[in-house]
Amino acid sequence: MALEAMVSQGRSSKRETITKSNTTVPCFMCSMGYTSSLSSMLLLLLPALLLALSFLASRVTAIPDPVSTLKMERINRHLDKINRPAVKSILSPDGDIIDCVLRNKQPALDHPLLKDHKIQRQPSQIPSFKGEKNQRNYTTSNMGQQRAWQTWHHVGYCPRGTVPIRRNSVQDVLRAKSLFHYGKKQVNTVPLARSVEAPDVVSGNGHEHAIAYTGSKQEVYGAKATINVWDPSVVSENEFSLSQVWILSGSFDGSDLNSIEAGWQVSPELYGDSRPRLFTYWTSDAYQATGCYNLLCEGFIQTNRQIAIGAAISPVSASNGDQYDITILIWKDPTVGNWWLSFGDNRLVGYWPAELFTHLSNHANMVEWGGEVVNMHPNGAHTSTQMGSGHFASDGFRKASYFRNLEVVDSDNSLTAVQDIATLAENTNCYNIQSYKSTEWGTYFYYGGPGHNDLCP
């Protein structure tokens, strides 16, 4: 039976909570309305109490000392801004709290450019594959791929009219370099070491890639791929490992790059653990001031009540075992101009409003697919943070990570199979990539690696 962490009672919208070490958690014993005997009530509450104790053991940590009162006030004001009042909250088995927030009260709508924005409930059209009546579905194949889902689904879903938002804590913010940097990528501060025709502007500054990409002279209106999900080892809190789709427009050597991104990532700094999580990102100024991960700033508008951005994906792939993958589709609505995100079997998650962008208000000029890690050179050596599964591309199926069925959206909102891609990896002794073609997987590639090894000192 699904156990919900907290249910609002009657007409009251006030949530009753208990607080410890500046971390707010659901009160399982408040306003439950029991009238039975004490022993019966204890039996009914026992599972919830056990879950609460487990939650406290895994989530409540001491605030680092010293943290100034002024800093804590700023952090709490920020958390009040992004943690919206919930109709219902769900305690996930992995320790996350998923708040079910009224759709029209989500943080995105506080963006100055979205003051008069009316939420688009559905895209005007979903891209269809050229030459076929219905959109192609690649979720399963005879090689055993299975869909990965989200951990919190084991205990509940959000009601209609709400969207699920992962609750943020003081500890989440304190792990960041500063309050300003919370939820943002590191800004590139060194010259690019490669052609500006190649991927995103945060190259250098410790970021390393193994990616496939299209040419930069195309007009692209979206992209799609299916990615298997792993739980790579990330050895330092300020490093991460991710696998994603990039939709890009603007100059790669300036400050006007527009980027829309989605995939899965492991980021101990952002989430406080090593679980792979569904994530999004956007920027309209080359990661300098605009945009953020997930819903940690105004921007991305969520419409789906079953998918929580930033929540853990489960189960994950196993070496020589079952493979679990997710399908990501991003495309520009041909009528309204918003950029929509679809997850899995055409489950609409939400969209990035057209108002957020400059170059992407028209179209993209490059798409990238692949992996990225941050290498902070712990102990003076290359990091051992893994990309993908931690295996090199040559290890192939059931060992290496893959992107399959690469497709792009053209100007008439049609999906077409990618025919020609370029590939790039900064240091193939650490992480690499190999591309292929097949009837079933179309254009695909394996990628990844272990990082530090005898050939990657």
TASUL-V642152 format. One record per backbone hydrogen bond with DSSP energy under -1.0 kcal/mol. NH is the residue of the N-H (numbers start at 0). CO is the residue of the C=O. Records with the same first field share a line. If there is no record, write none. Layout:
NH=CO + CO
//
This chain:
5=88
11=8
17=24
19=22
22=19
24=17
26=15
40=36
41=37
42=38
43=39
44=40
45=41
48=44
49=45
50=46
51=47
52=48
53=49
54=50
55=51
56=52
57=53
58=54
59=55
71=67
72=68
73=69
74=70
75=71
76=72
77=73
78=74
79=75
80=76
81=77
82=78
86=99
88=5
89=97
91=95
94=91
97=89
98=164
99=87
100=162
102=160
104=101
105=102
108=105
109=106
110=107
113=110
114=111
116=113
127=412
129=414
131=128
143=140
145=322
147=324
148=313
150=311
152=149
153=150
154=151
157=304
161=158
162=100
164=98
166=96
172=168
173=169
174=170
175=172
183=180
197=194
202=199
203=206
206=203
207=372
209=370
210=423
211=368
212=421
213=366
219=363
220=408
222=329
223=406
224=327
225=403
226=325
227=401
228=323
238=235
240=265
241=371
242=263
243=369
244=261
245=367
246=259
247=365
248=257
257=248
258=282
259=246
260=280
261=244
262=278
263=242
264=276
265=240
268=236
270=266
271=267
276=264
277=310
278=262
280=260
282=258
285=256
287=284
292=182
293=279
295=292
300=350
302=348
303=348
309=277
310=307
312=275
313=148
316=228
317=321
319=397
320=317
324=145
325=226
327=224
328=341
329=222
330=339
331=220
332=337
336=332
338=351
339=330
340=349
341=328
342=346
343=326
345=343
346=342
348=340
349=340
350=300
351=338
355=352
356=353
360=357
361=358
362=358
363=219
364=247
365=247
367=245
368=211
369=243
370=209
371=241
372=207
373=239
374=205
379=376
380=377
385=232
386=448
389=386
394=391
395=392
398=395
399=395
400=446
402=444
403=225
404=440
405=442
406=223
407=415
408=221
409=413
412=409
414=127
415=407
417=405
421=212
423=210
429=426
430=426
431=447
433=445
435=443
437=441
441=437
443=435
444=402
445=433
446=400
447=431
448=386
450=429
451=382
452=455
455=452
//
